[in-house]
Amino acid sequence: MDINAIGLGCESDVLVVAGDADGSHLLDKVLDLPTICGLQMPLVGILPPDEIEILRQWIIDLGGSEGGALDGG
């Protein structure tokens, strides 16, 4: 994971920090935090809280993949 965002001015933001949902730019964009760089995700509508929690847990679970493939599945 640990891939930086590509939007202008967002290059220093890491999209997904394995094991750290609160440090992941992707989750910030889904939550539409006032500090995000770029546009909210998804562009139209919002994710329901249960789907946001699934995303949060997926990011957290990535941190427990000791030596395994980080493919989310």
Helices and strands as residue ranges (DSSP letters): G 21-23, H 25-31, H 49-62
